[in-house]
Amino acid sequence: MFDLGRSFLATVERRPQALAVSDGAFRRTYAAWLEDIQSVARGLGNLGLDKGDRLLVVMQNRWQMATLHWACQFAGIVVTPINWRSTAQDVRYCLDNGDIRALAYDASGSEAVEACPEARALPRIVVDSTRHDSVTSFEALLGAPGETILRASPEDVSIMLYTSGTSGKPKGVPRTHRAERAAALAHVAQNLYRHDECTLGVMPMYHTMGVRSLLAMTLIDGHFVCVPKFDPLATLEAIEREGVTNLYLVPTLYHMLIEHPEFSSSRVASVDKIGFAGAAMSAGLMARVEKAFQPSLFVNHYGCSEIYTFTIDQRANRKPGSSGRASLNQRIRVVRVGAESPDEILPPGEEGEIIADLAGDEAFQGYWRRPDADTKAIKQGWYFTSDTGYFDADGDLFVTGRVDDLIITGGENVSPAEIENVLSVHPKVEEVVVAGLPDEQWGQVVAAFVKCREPISEEELGRHCVSAGLARFKRPRRYLFVEEIPKSAVGKVLRRVLLTERADQVQAN
């Protein structure tokens, strides 16, 4: 198998004048971008970085970040991107945990980096800086001629992603060139991408979705449109200006896009293929997205940083809530929650923990310096996801939540996703999140946090649940109307933040 550097060279040799990347007015063909990438790779060497060293990147989605990513692939350097919203404490943790040798950052990450003494002690590369101290300007790395650098092998580590760290410190996920390329190839195949595709590069490149979009476009001579951070209007303008043909976003961003007052189907007419991942898309939102885009392909990806794709449903709109079947490079099982063996398989219709075969081509092989996490998640060659779900009678997987999110009320297990799907289709409901609230009698009660389009009563929502056929024990006992649903930087709903805020309100009263 090719490493990623050779993959890029293959595209340059195949279609050197194809448009590779744009960032506003900035545009590069593959041939021209290769010159920039190689120059930056040589510049990293001049800063003392060798094959196997790690470069921390704290940057928004811009052409410089994409260029650094590819320069590392050629040089055999392990690119280690983290959230540009990180604090100085976050930067310090990753520097130490990841054995970082140098940093690259832009204005979005400058406050955190410059407030971290450990960061200031390392070689630093900064974008768009007027500083003249020990920091190297990214622009100074450009234009240096030399021989082509091509140092990595398929088994070398390409990237180390950090998980979101919802419990405890973030975990490093090292991924090889082989796994990254396999994931990108599968992404191309499962999304039916062709040559000359154009994708929106708005999902952050510290996240699996952003990285996969970048790599997939390069494999097919495609165009990667950088959008530094999501803004509905700027995103609409980029889609319209560049003729974006496919979108790969989290459901939240689709919601924000189609709800923007300046959205119209004519402005996104170039988009033919829709993909989403990162969270379930409610039935209500799915219907609105389908109407807005009328895509020829509507794909639900279910995966994670460790393995990328578990399952794919290329007709997600036919069966809302379904995550489809195992992807090209994977095998999936549902086992009893708390199982220690991958052989404790549950029958269709019975909810349990979803596990994936680590022999798959896209899979990682273990966390960075976290044997405790390996022991918890890896058992007999299978990865235990901590996600709950079940297979239906057709063999399609339904992901119902996290093991920790399962609501146990009166001894019954209730999955939030089922109730969210029911409530989401009510025309007065814009967004809804369901969670369990502590209750002395029932242990937990089902509560729905609702963001409304227009005022609605609890009684009306209750009648809606009854008419939808929701079992009595699954119907919300409490409705809490909120102005906003808290979300992470990549659009995932922060269920625990809602619960914490609710607990704080109770204590205050």
C-alpha positions as CSV (number, residue, x, y, z in Angstrom):
1,M,0.0,0.0,0.0
2,F,1.1,3.6,-0.7
3,D,1.9,5.9,2.2
4,L,0.1,9.2,2.1
5,G,3.0,11.1,0.5
6,R,3.1,8.8,-2.4
7,S,-0.6,9.1,-2.7
8,F,-0.3,12.8,-3.1
9,L,2.5,12.4,-5.7
10,A,0.2,10.0,-7.7
11,T,-2.5,12.7,-7.9
12,V,0.0,15.3,-9.0
13,E,1.4,13.0,-11.7
14,R,-2.2,12.1,-12.8
15,R,-3.7,15.6,-12.9
16,P,-1.2,18.3,-12.0
17,Q,-3.4,21.3,-13.1
18,A,-6.5,20.2,-11.2
19,L,-7.6,22.7,-8.5
20,A,-6.5,21.2,-5.2
21,V,-7.2,23.7,-2.5
22,S,-8.8,27.1,-2.0
23,D,-9.1,29.5,0.9
24,G,-11.1,32.6,-0.1
25,A,-9.0,34.2,-2.8
26,F,-6.1,31.7,-2.3
27,R,-6.0,28.9,-4.9
28,R,-3.5,26.2,-5.7
29,T,-3.4,23.4,-8.3
30,Y,-1.9,20.1,-7.3
31,A,1.4,20.9,-8.9
32,A,1.7,24.3,-7.3
33,W,0.6,23.0,-3.9
34,L,3.2,20.3,-4.0
35,E,5.9,22.9,-4.3
36,D,4.5,24.7,-1.2
37,I,4.2,21.4,0.7
38,Q,7.7,20.3,-0.1
39,S,9.1,23.6,0.9
40,V,7.3,23.5,4.2
41,A,8.6,19.9,4.7
42,R,12.2,21.1,4.2
43,G,11.5,24.0,6.6
44,L,10.3,21.6,9.3
45,G,13.6,19.8,8.9
46,N,15.5,23.0,9.3
47,L,13.7,23.5,12.6
48,G,15.2,20.2,13.8
49,L,12.2,17.9,13.2
50,D,13.1,14.4,12.0
51,K,11.0,11.4,11.0
52,G,8.9,10.2,13.9
53,D,8.9,13.6,15.7
54,R,5.6,15.2,16.6
55,L,4.3,18.6,15.6
56,L,1.4,20.1,17.6
57,V,-0.9,22.2,15.4
58,V,-3.4,24.7,17.0
59,M,-5.1,26.2,14.0
60,Q,-8.3,26.8,12.2
61,N,-9.1,25.2,8.9
62,R,-7.0,27.3,6.5
63,W,-4.7,26.4,3.6
64,Q,-1.6,26.7,5.9
65,M,-3.0,24.0,8.2
66,A,-3.8,21.7,5.3
67,T,-0.3,22.4,3.9
68,L,1.4,21.5,7.2
69,H,-0.7,18.3,7.4
70,W,0.6,17.2,4.0
71,A,4.2,18.3,4.7
72,C,4.2,16.1,7.7
73,Q,3.0,13.1,5.6
74,F,6.0,13.5,3.2
75,A,8.5,14.1,6.0
76,G,7.4,11.3,8.2
77,I,6.5,13.7,11.0
78,V,3.5,12.9,13.2
79,V,1.0,15.8,12.8
80,T,-0.8,16.3,16.1
81,P,-3.7,18.7,15.7
82,I,-5.8,19.9,18.7
83,N,-8.8,22.1,19.1
84,W,-8.0,25.8,18.4
85,R,-10.2,26.6,21.4
86,S,-7.8,24.8,23.7
87,T,-6.6,26.5,26.9
88,A,-3.0,26.9,28.0
89,Q,-3.6,24.0,30.3
90,D,-4.8,21.9,27.3
91,V,-1.7,22.8,25.3
92,R,0.6,21.9,28.2
93,Y,-1.0,18.5,28.7
94,C,-0.7,17.6,25.0
95,L,2.9,18.9,24.8
96,D,3.9,16.6,27.7
97,N,1.7,13.6,26.8
98,G,2.5,13.7,23.1
99,D,6.3,14.2,23.3
100,I,5.9,17.3,21.1
101,R,9.0,18.7,19.5
102,A,7.5,21.9,17.9
103,L,4.3,23.8,17.5
104,A,2.4,25.6,14.7
105,Y,-0.5,28.0,15.4
106,D,-2.5,30.9,14.1
107,A,-4.3,33.8,15.8
108,S,-7.1,31.5,17.0
109,G,-4.6,29.5,19.2
110,S,-2.1,32.2,20.0
111,E,-3.4,33.2,23.4
112,A,-3.2,29.6,24.7
113,V,0.2,28.8,23.1
114,E,1.8,32.1,24.3
115,A,0.5,31.6,27.8
116,C,2.1,28.2,28.1
117,P,5.8,28.4,29.2
118,E,6.5,24.9,27.9
119,A,5.3,26.0,24.5
120,R,7.5,29.0,24.4
121,A,10.5,26.8,25.0
122,L,9.9,24.9,21.7
123,P,10.4,25.9,18.1
124,R,7.2,27.6,17.0
125,I,5.7,28.4,13.6
126,V,3.0,31.1,13.4
127,V,0.7,32.2,10.6
128,D,0.2,35.8,9.7
129,S,2.4,37.2,12.5
130,T,4.4,40.5,12.6
131,R,6.5,39.2,15.5
132,H,10.3,39.2,15.1
133,D,11.3,37.1,18.1
134,S,12.2,33.4,18.1
135,V,8.9,32.5,16.4
136,T,9.2,31.3,12.8
137,S,6.7,32.8,10.3
138,F,4.9,30.2,8.2
139,E,5.5,32.4,5.2
140,A,9.3,32.0,5.8
141,L,9.0,28.3,5.1
142,L,7.7,28.8,1.6
143,G,9.8,29.0,-1.6
144,A,12.8,27.0,-0.6
145,P,13.8,24.7,-3.5
146,G,15.3,21.2,-3.0
147,E,14.9,17.5,-3.7
148,T,11.6,15.8,-3.1
149,I,11.2,14.6,0.5
150,L,9.5,11.2,0.8
151,R,10.3,9.5,4.1
152,A,7.3,7.7,5.4
153,S,6.2,4.1,5.0
154,P,2.7,2.7,5.3
155,E,3.4,1.5,8.9
156,D,4.7,4.8,10.2
157,V,2.3,6.9,12.3
158,S,0.7,9.7,10.2
159,I,-1.3,11.5,12.8
160,M,-2.2,11.5,16.5
161,L,-5.7,12.7,17.3
162,Y,-6.8,13.4,20.8
163,T,-10.3,12.3,21.9
164,S,-12.6,14.9,23.3
165,G,-11.9,13.7,26.9
166,T,-15.5,13.7,28.1
167,S,-14.3,11.6,31.1
168,G,-10.8,12.3,32.3
169,K,-7.9,13.6,30.2
170,P,-8.0,13.3,26.4
171,K,-6.5,10.1,25.0
172,G,-4.0,10.1,22.2
173,V,-5.0,8.0,19.2
174,P,-2.0,7.3,16.9
175,R,-3.0,6.3,13.4
176,T,-0.7,4.9,10.7
177,H,-0.5,5.9,7.0
178,R,-2.0,2.6,6.2
179,A,-5.0,3.1,8.4
180,E,-5.5,6.7,7.2
181,R,-5.3,5.8,3.5
182,A,-7.6,2.8,4.0
183,A,-10.1,5.1,5.7
184,A,-9.9,7.7,2.9
185,L,-10.3,5.1,0.2
186,A,-13.4,3.6,1.9
187,H,-14.8,7.2,2.3
188,V,-14.4,7.7,-1.4
189,A,-16.1,4.4,-2.3
190,Q,-18.9,4.6,0.3
191,N,-19.8,8.2,-0.8
192,L,-19.6,7.4,-4.5
193,Y,-17.1,10.2,-5.0
194,R,-15.8,10.9,-8.6
195,H,-12.9,12.9,-10.0
196,D,-13.5,16.6,-9.8
197,E,-15.6,16.4,-6.6
198,C,-15.5,19.5,-4.5
199,T,-16.0,19.3,-0.7
200,L,-16.4,21.9,2.0
201,G,-13.5,21.8,4.4
202,V,-15.3,23.2,7.4
203,M,-15.2,20.3,9.8
204,P,-12.0,20.9,11.9
205,M,-8.9,19.1,10.9
206,Y,-8.3,18.1,14.5
207,H,-11.3,15.9,14.0
208,T,-11.7,12.7,12.1
209,M,-14.3,14.2,9.7
210,G,-12.1,17.1,8.7
211,V,-9.0,14.9,8.1
212,R,-11.0,12.4,6.1
213,S,-12.4,15.1,3.8
214,L,-8.9,16.4,3.2
215,L,-7.5,13.0,2.3
216,A,-10.4,11.8,0.3
217,M,-10.4,14.8,-2.0
218,T,-6.7,14.3,-2.7
219,L,-7.1,10.7,-3.7
220,I,-9.6,11.7,-6.4
221,D,-7.9,14.9,-7.6
222,G,-10.7,16.8,-5.9
223,H,-11.0,20.4,-4.6
224,F,-10.8,21.0,-0.8
225,V,-12.5,24.4,0.1
226,C,-11.1,25.7,3.4
227,V,-13.6,27.4,5.7
228,P,-11.7,28.4,8.9
229,K,-14.7,28.0,11.2
230,F,-18.3,27.4,10.7
231,D,-20.5,30.4,10.0
232,P,-23.8,29.8,8.2
233,L,-23.5,32.7,5.9
234,A,-19.8,32.2,5.1
235,T,-20.5,28.6,4.5
236,L,-23.4,29.3,2.1
237,E,-21.2,31.8,0.2
238,A,-18.4,29.2,-0.1
239,I,-20.8,26.5,-1.4
240,E,-22.2,28.9,-4.0
241,R,-18.9,30.4,-5.0
242,E,-16.9,27.2,-5.4
243,G,-19.7,24.9,-6.7
244,V,-19.3,22.5,-3.8
245,T,-20.6,19.0,-4.8
246,N,-20.7,17.1,-1.5
247,L,-21.1,18.0,2.1
248,Y,-19.8,16.0,5.1
249,L,-21.0,17.7,8.3
250,V,-22.4,16.9,11.8
251,P,-26.2,17.3,12.0
252,T,-25.9,20.5,14.0
253,L,-24.3,22.3,11.2
254,Y,-27.0,21.2,8.7
255,H,-29.5,22.5,11.2
256,M,-27.8,25.9,11.4
257,L,-27.3,26.1,7.7
258,I,-30.9,25.5,6.6
259,E,-32.3,27.6,9.4
260,H,-30.3,30.7,8.4
261,P,-32.6,33.4,7.0
262,E,-30.4,33.7,3.8
263,F,-30.5,30.0,3.0
264,S,-32.3,28.9,-0.2
265,S,-32.1,25.6,-2.1
266,S,-30.9,27.5,-5.2
267,R,-27.8,28.6,-3.3
268,V,-26.8,25.0,-2.7
269,A,-28.0,23.6,-6.0
270,S,-24.4,22.3,-6.8
271,V,-24.5,19.9,-3.8
272,D,-25.4,16.4,-5.0
273,K,-24.3,14.2,-2.1
274,I,-24.9,14.6,1.6
275,G,-23.1,12.9,4.4
276,F,-23.3,13.2,8.2
277,A,-21.5,11.8,11.2
278,G,-20.6,12.6,14.7
279,A,-24.1,12.3,16.1
280,A,-27.5,10.9,15.2
281,M,-29.7,13.0,12.9
282,S,-33.3,13.3,14.2
283,A,-36.1,12.3,11.8
284,G,-37.4,15.8,11.8
285,L,-34.1,17.3,10.8
286,M,-33.5,14.6,8.2
287,A,-36.7,15.5,6.5
288,R,-35.9,19.2,6.4
289,V,-32.4,18.5,5.1
290,E,-33.7,16.2,2.3
291,K,-36.2,18.8,1.2
292,A,-33.6,21.6,1.3
293,F,-30.9,19.7,-0.7
294,Q,-32.8,17.0,-2.6
295,P,-29.5,14.9,-2.7
296,S,-29.0,11.9,-4.9
297,L,-27.1,10.3,-2.0
298,F,-27.8,10.7,1.7
299,V,-25.2,8.9,3.8
300,N,-25.1,8.3,7.5
301,H,-21.6,7.5,8.8
302,Y,-21.2,6.0,12.3
303,G,-17.6,5.8,13.6
304,C,-15.0,7.3,16.0
305,S,-11.4,8.6,16.1
306,E,-10.1,5.1,16.9
307,I,-11.6,3.2,14.0
308,Y,-13.2,5.9,11.8
309,T,-16.2,4.1,10.1
310,F,-18.1,1.3,11.9
311,T,-21.2,1.4,9.7
312,I,-22.6,3.1,6.6
313,D,-26.2,3.7,5.4
314,Q,-26.2,5.2,1.9
315,R,-30.0,5.7,2.1
316,A,-30.2,7.2,5.5
317,N,-33.4,9.1,4.6
318,R,-35.3,5.8,4.0
319,K,-35.1,4.7,7.6
320,P,-34.4,7.6,10.0
321,G,-32.3,6.6,12.9
322,S,-30.6,3.7,11.1
323,S,-26.8,3.6,10.9
324,G,-26.9,0.9,8.3
325,R,-24.6,-2.0,7.9
326,A,-20.9,-2.6,8.6
327,S,-18.6,-0.5,6.4
328,L,-16.1,-1.9,3.8
329,N,-13.3,-2.4,6.4
330,Q,-15.3,-3.5,9.4
331,R,-17.3,-6.1,11.3
332,I,-19.8,-5.1,14.0
333,R,-21.5,-6.9,16.9
334,V,-23.9,-5.9,19.7
335,V,-23.1,-7.6,23.0
336,R,-24.4,-7.5,26.5
337,V,-23.7,-4.3,28.3
338,G,-20.8,-5.1,30.7
339,A,-19.6,-8.1,28.6
340,E,-16.0,-9.1,28.9
341,S,-16.0,-11.2,25.7
342,P,-16.9,-10.3,22.1
343,D,-18.9,-13.6,22.0
344,E,-21.7,-12.5,24.3
345,I,-23.7,-11.5,21.2
346,L,-27.3,-10.3,21.6
347,P,-30.1,-11.2,19.1
348,P,-31.8,-8.7,16.8
349,G,-34.0,-6.2,18.6
350,E,-32.1,-6.5,21.9
351,E,-30.1,-3.4,23.0
352,G,-26.5,-3.7,24.1
353,E,-23.0,-2.4,23.6
354,I,-21.6,-2.0,20.1
355,I,-18.2,-3.5,19.4
356,A,-15.9,-3.5,16.3
357,D,-13.2,-5.8,15.0
358,L,-9.7,-4.3,15.5
359,A,-8.4,-6.3,12.6
360,G,-10.2,-3.9,10.3
361,D,-7.9,-1.8,7.9
362,E,-9.0,1.5,9.4
363,A,-8.5,0.6,13.1
364,F,-5.9,1.9,15.5
365,Q,-3.9,-0.5,17.6
366,G,-4.2,1.1,21.0
367,Y,-4.0,4.4,22.8
368,W,-0.9,6.4,23.3
369,R,0.6,5.6,26.8
370,R,-2.8,4.6,28.2
371,P,-2.7,0.9,29.1
372,D,-5.7,1.6,31.4
373,A,-7.8,2.8,28.5
374,D,-6.6,-0.1,26.4
375,T,-7.7,-2.6,29.1
376,K,-11.2,-1.0,29.3
377,A,-11.8,-0.7,25.5
378,I,-9.9,-3.5,23.9
379,K,-10.9,-7.1,24.6
380,Q,-9.9,-10.2,22.6
381,G,-9.1,-8.2,19.5
382,W,-12.4,-6.2,19.6
383,Y,-12.9,-2.5,20.4
384,F,-15.7,-1.9,22.9
385,T,-17.2,1.5,21.9
386,S,-19.3,2.3,25.0
387,D,-22.1,3.1,22.5
388,T,-25.4,1.3,22.9
389,G,-27.5,0.0,20.0
390,Y,-29.3,-2.9,18.4
391,F,-29.8,-4.6,15.1
392,D,-33.4,-4.5,13.7
393,A,-35.0,-7.4,11.9
394,D,-33.5,-6.3,8.6
395,G,-30.0,-6.3,9.9
396,D,-29.6,-2.5,10.2
397,L,-27.9,-1.0,13.2
398,F,-29.6,1.6,15.3
399,V,-27.3,3.6,17.7
400,T,-29.3,4.6,20.7
401,G,-26.7,6.5,22.8
402,R,-23.9,6.0,25.2
403,V,-23.8,3.4,28.0
404,D,-23.6,6.2,30.4
405,D,-26.6,8.0,28.8
406,L,-29.0,5.1,29.1
407,I,-32.0,6.1,31.3
408,I,-33.1,3.6,33.8
409,T,-36.5,4.5,35.1
410,G,-38.5,2.2,37.3
411,G,-36.2,-0.7,36.3
412,E,-36.8,-0.1,32.6
413,N,-34.0,0.8,30.2
414,V,-34.9,3.8,28.0
415,S,-32.8,5.1,25.1
416,P,-32.9,8.9,24.6
417,A,-32.6,8.7,20.8
418,E,-36.0,7.0,20.3
419,I,-37.8,9.8,22.2
420,E,-35.8,12.5,20.5
421,N,-36.9,11.2,17.1
422,V,-40.5,11.3,18.1
423,L,-40.4,14.8,19.5
424,S,-38.2,16.2,16.7
425,V,-40.9,15.8,14.0
426,H,-43.4,18.1,15.9
427,P,-43.5,21.3,13.7
428,K,-43.1,23.6,16.8
429,V,-39.9,21.8,18.0
430,E,-36.6,23.1,16.6
431,E,-34.3,20.9,18.6
432,V,-34.7,18.4,21.5
433,V,-32.4,16.5,23.8
434,V,-33.6,13.8,26.1
435,A,-31.8,12.8,29.3
436,G,-32.5,11.2,32.7
437,L,-33.0,13.3,35.8
438,P,-32.5,11.9,39.3
439,D,-35.8,10.9,41.0
440,E,-36.3,9.4,44.4
441,Q,-39.2,7.2,43.4
442,W,-38.2,6.1,39.9
443,G,-34.4,6.3,40.1
444,Q,-34.5,8.5,37.0
445,V,-37.3,10.2,35.1
446,V,-37.3,10.9,31.4
447,A,-36.8,14.6,30.7
448,A,-36.9,16.5,27.4
449,F,-35.0,19.7,26.9
450,V,-36.8,21.5,24.1
451,K,-35.8,24.5,22.0
452,C,-39.1,25.7,20.3
453,R,-39.8,27.4,17.0
454,E,-42.9,28.8,18.7
455,P,-44.6,28.4,22.1
456,I,-45.9,25.0,22.9
457,S,-47.3,23.4,26.0
458,E,-46.2,20.3,27.8
459,E,-49.7,18.9,27.3
460,E,-49.4,19.3,23.5
461,L,-46.0,17.5,23.5
462,G,-47.5,14.8,25.7
463,R,-50.3,14.2,23.3
464,H,-47.9,14.1,20.4
465,C,-45.9,11.3,22.2
466,V,-49.1,9.3,22.7
467,S,-50.2,9.7,19.1
468,A,-46.8,8.6,17.9
469,G,-47.2,5.3,19.9
470,L,-44.4,5.9,22.4
471,A,-44.7,3.5,25.3
472,R,-45.9,5.1,28.5
473,F,-42.7,4.4,30.5
474,K,-40.7,6.1,27.7
475,R,-42.8,9.3,27.6
476,P,-41.1,12.4,29.2
477,R,-42.3,13.2,32.6
478,R,-40.7,16.6,32.5
479,Y,-40.3,19.1,29.7
480,L,-37.7,21.9,30.1
481,F,-37.8,24.7,27.6
482,V,-34.4,26.1,26.8
483,E,-33.1,29.0,24.7
484,E,-30.2,26.9,23.3
485,I,-28.9,23.4,23.3
486,P,-25.2,23.4,24.3
487,K,-22.8,21.8,21.8
488,S,-19.1,21.0,21.5
489,A,-16.8,22.7,19.0
490,V,-17.7,20.0,16.4
491,G,-21.4,20.2,17.0
492,K,-22.0,17.3,19.4
493,V,-24.8,17.8,21.9
494,L,-23.3,18.3,25.4
495,R,-26.0,16.3,27.3
496,R,-24.0,16.4,30.5
497,V,-23.9,20.2,30.4
498,L,-27.7,20.3,30.3
499,L,-27.9,18.0,33.3
500,T,-25.3,20.0,35.2
501,E,-27.1,23.3,34.5
502,R,-30.4,21.7,35.6
503,A,-28.8,20.5,38.9
504,D,-27.4,24.1,39.4
505,Q,-30.9,25.5,38.9
506,V,-32.4,23.1,41.5
507,Q,-29.7,24.0,44.1
508,A,-30.2,27.7,43.4
509,N,-33.9,27.4,44.1
